[in-house]
């Protein structure tokens, strides 16, 4: 049975619920992955799990999925007309397609797809690749898709992508930026609100060297979803503190004050997704 659309478009409720901060830190647990085939008419199979869903947020954040794309497998070519997505490649390399143009991109990288444009991803290698998918909707808790029946297997490749893409590049990070206050904290805004048509506000790359901390930051007019790329530490939201570990995800809600601290010996690196309550905030 093809369960792809069930996972990719499911929303469990339409309002965020109160829960302890410890419960808002979600580990990326491969034992909870489920196998899905022919996603959006794609080739092969992948394993994935929803980490954060619309029910967790008050804004129009829709989901964060994490998983593994199997060798010779793809998410087929498809459109979204009411949501936007961003595919994030954590390991290996894959062929990304936007509006029928395809390029091979190496991890760690990300490709957003705004409303009304088509997209796909294919793993042509003999090794699995680890992958994330973020989604933001125009209608709270609702998704939509139109599949093209195109696996993208064997697609012609452009040597230079003709679509928007970004990378997690340490040499482009800068210290002492007011967006993430804290001595020695490194930061770069990879994408701002001008990239998106929904209330998707930003995609940030943040790195805390050992012994550093960031914040508190007040989430005024927007919410954030955080994915720990590597490292460990703590997050404090308002007056509550919880541990964060590699590949865990967590979120901050409207009006909350968020602080981060690196309590380990290695860098704490995060990918941060911001969604505004209203466009332009």
C-alpha positions in Angstrom: 0.0 0.0 0.0 1.3 3.5 -0.9 1.3 5.5 2.3 3.2 8.5 1.0 0.4 11.0 0.7 -0.9 10.0 4.1 2.4 11.0 5.7 3.3 14.0 3.6 0.0 15.8 4.0 -1.2 14.6 7.3 -1.9 17.2 10.1 -2.9 16.0 13.5 -4.8 19.1 14.8 -5.0 22.9 14.3 -3.7 24.3 17.6 -0.6 24.1 19.7 -1.0 22.4 23.0 0.8 23.2 26.2 3.6 20.8 27.1 6.8 20.8 29.1 9.9 21.9 27.4 11.4 18.4 27.8 8.5 17.0 25.8 9.1 19.6 23.1 12.6 18.3 22.4 12.1 15.5 19.9 14.9 13.0 19.2 15.5 11.8 15.6 14.9 8.2 16.4 15.4 5.8 13.4 13.5 3.0 15.3 10.4 5.1 14.7 10.9 5.5 10.9 8.3 3.9 8.6 8.9 2.7 5.1 7.1 4.5 2.3 7.2 3.7 -1.4 6.5 5.7 -4.5 6.2 9.0 -2.7 4.6 11.5 -5.1 5.0 8.9 -7.8 8.7 8.6 -7.2 11.0 5.6 -7.6 12.0 3.2 -4.8 11.4 3.8 -1.2 12.4 5.9 1.9 12.1 5.7 5.6 10.9 8.7 7.5 9.1 10.1 10.5 7.3 13.4 11.4 9.2 15.2 14.2 7.2 18.4 14.5 3.7 19.0 13.1 1.1 21.8 12.7 -0.5 20.8 16.0 2.7 21.9 17.9 2.7 25.5 16.5 0.3 28.5 16.4 1.6 29.8 13.1 1.2 28.1 9.8 4.3 25.8 10.2 3.1 22.5 8.8 5.8 19.8 9.4 9.3 18.8 9.9 10.0 15.3 8.5 13.3 13.4 8.9 14.3 10.3 7.1 16.5 8.3 4.7 16.1 8.2 0.9 17.2 4.7 -0.2 19.6 4.2 -3.1 18.0 4.7 -6.6 14.9 6.2 -4.9 13.1 9.5 -5.3 10.4 11.8 -4.3 8.6 12.3 -7.6 8.1 15.5 -9.5 5.1 17.4 -8.0 3.5 20.8 -7.4 2.2 22.5 -4.2 -0.2 25.4 -4.7 -1.0 26.1 -1.0 2.2 25.2 0.8 6.0 25.7 0.5 8.7 23.1 1.3 12.4 23.0 1.8 14.4 19.8 1.2 17.6 19.5 3.3 20.3 17.0 2.5 22.3 16.1 5.6 24.6 13.4 4.0 25.8 12.4 0.6 24.5 14.0 -2.6 21.3 14.0 -4.5 19.7 15.3 -7.7 17.3 18.2 -6.9 14.7 19.3 -9.4 12.8 22.6 -9.4 10.5 23.4 -12.3 11.9 20.6 -14.4 15.5 21.6 -14.1 17.8 19.3 -12.3 21.3 19.6 -10.7 23.3 17.4 -8.4 23.9 19.0 -5.0 26.2 17.8 -2.1 25.3 17.9 1.6 25.0 19.8 3.7 22.6 21.7 1.5 19.0 22.9 1.2 16.6 23.8 -1.7 13.4 25.7 -1.0 10.4 25.4 -3.3 7.9 28.2 -3.3 4.2 27.9 -4.0 3.3 27.2 -7.6 6.7 25.7 -8.5 7.3 22.0 -9.0 10.1 20.0 -7.3 11.6 16.6 -6.7 14.7 14.8 -5.3 16.4 11.7 -6.5 19.2 9.7 -4.8 21.2 8.2 -7.8 23.9 6.6 -5.6 24.3 3.2 -4.1 24.2 4.6 -0.6 21.3 6.0 1.5 21.2 9.7 2.1 19.8 11.4 5.2 17.2 14.1 4.5 14.8 16.6 6.2 11.7 18.3 4.8 10.2 21.5 6.2 6.8 22.7 5.2 4.8 25.9 5.8 1.1 26.3 4.6 -1.1 29.1 3.7 -4.1 27.5 5.4 -3.5 26.3 9.0 -3.0 22.6 9.1 -3.7 21.8 5.5 -1.5 20.5 2.7 -2.0 20.0 -1.1 -0.2 18.4 -3.9 -0.4 17.7 -7.7 1.8 14.8 -8.8 3.2 14.6 -12.3 4.0 10.9 -12.5 7.7 11.7 -13.1 10.3 9.8 -11.1 13.2 12.0 -12.4 15.3 8.9 -12.8 17.8 9.7 -15.6 16.9 13.4 -15.8 19.3 15.7 -17.7 21.6 17.6 -15.3 22.5 21.3 -15.3 26.1 21.7 -14.1 25.0 24.9 -12.3 21.6 25.0 -10.6 19.1 27.4 -12.1 17.1 27.5 -8.8 17.6 28.8 -5.3 19.8 26.7 -3.0 21.8 27.2 0.1 24.5 25.4 2.1 25.7 25.1 5.7 29.1 26.8 5.3 31.1 27.7 8.4 33.4 30.1 6.5 30.3 32.3 5.8 29.2 32.6 9.5 29.8 35.8 11.3 30.2 36.6 15.0 28.5 39.2 17.2 25.3 39.5 15.2 22.3 41.0 17.2 20.0 38.3 15.7 21.6 35.8 18.1 23.3 37.8 20.9 26.2 36.1 22.6 29.9 36.5 22.6 31.5 34.2 20.0 28.2 33.0 18.6 28.4 32.5 14.8 25.4 33.2 12.5 24.3 33.6 8.9 20.8 34.1 7.5 20.7 31.7 4.5 17.2 32.7 3.3 15.0 35.7 4.3 11.3 36.3 3.8 11.8 37.6 0.3 12.4 34.0 -0.9 9.0 32.8 0.2 5.3 33.5 -0.6 3.9 32.1 2.7 4.7 33.5 6.1 8.0 31.6 6.1 10.3 34.2 7.5 13.9 32.9 7.7 16.3 30.0 7.4 19.3 30.6 9.7 22.6 28.7 10.3 23.8 29.2 13.9 27.0 27.8 15.5 27.9 28.0 19.2 31.5 27.1 19.9 32.2 25.2 23.2 31.5 27.3 26.3 29.3 29.9 24.5 25.7 30.7 24.8 23.1 32.7 22.8 20.2 34.8 24.0 17.8 35.3 25.4 15.9 36.1 22.2 12.3 37.1 22.2 10.2 35.5 19.5 8.1 38.6 18.8 5.7 38.0 15.9 7.3 34.7 14.8 7.9 31.1 15.9 11.0 29.0 15.3 11.8 25.3 14.7 15.4 24.2 15.5 17.2 21.2 14.2 20.5 20.3 15.9 22.9 19.4 13.1 25.6 18.4 15.5 26.8 19.0 19.1 24.9 19.0 22.4 23.8 21.6 24.9 20.7 23.1 26.5 17.8 25.2 25.4 16.0 27.5 27.9 12.5 28.8 27.0 11.2 31.3 29.5 12.1 29.7 32.8 12.4 26.0 31.7 15.6 24.3 30.5 16.1 21.0 28.6 19.0 19.1 27.1 19.4 19.0 23.3 21.4 16.3 21.5 22.6 15.7 17.9 19.7 15.6 15.4 17.1 16.5 18.0 14.5 19.1 17.1 12.6 21.6 19.2 10.5 24.7 18.8 9.8 28.1 20.3 6.3 29.7 20.2 5.1 33.3 19.8 6.4 35.6 22.5 8.6 33.1 24.2 12.2 33.9 25.2 14.8 31.4 23.9 18.4 30.9 25.1 20.9 28.3 23.8 24.0 27.1 25.5 26.8 24.7 24.3 27.6 22.4 27.2 29.8 20.0 25.3 33.4 20.0 24.0 32.4 20.3 20.3 30.6 23.0 18.3 26.8 23.2 18.7 25.4 23.7 15.2 21.8 24.4 14.4 19.5 25.0 11.5 16.7 27.4 12.5 13.4 27.9 10.6 11.3 30.9 11.4 7.6 31.4 10.5 5.9 34.7 11.1 2.4 35.2 12.4 1.8 37.6 9.5 3.8 38.2 6.4 6.4 41.0 6.8 6.8 40.7 10.6 
